[in-house]
Amino acid sequence: MKSMSYAVLAAAGVLSVGSPAAHAQAPTGLALAQQQNCMSCHSVTRPFMGPALRDVAAKYAGRDDAAAYLKHKILDGSAGVWGPVPMPANTQLTPDQAATLANWVMTLK
């Protein structure tokens, strides 16, 4: 009887832990921005090589398609909108990651 109890407890433990991938969550906007080196050129609050992310959010706050527009700019890059320094295309990002970043930026307004 004891060996059966141990077996049930062991099985319950395995089922409650599950696989690590099942518990992995996508990073938040800030964490993703830090992981993908966005913060090498941007800051949340002050202009750096690129515009402050709060300024980006404020500029596009009136657009109904702001997050989709920014997602496109993040993936494909941009030039001339914020000055002479172009933003390169971020080809290492998936469209979902770019959407996460764009949506997060728009929360900063």
Summary of the structure (lengths in Angstrom):
residues: 109
radius of gyration: 20.9
end to end distance: 62.3
largest distance: 75.8
contacts: 257
relative contact order: 0.16
helix: 56%
strand: 2%
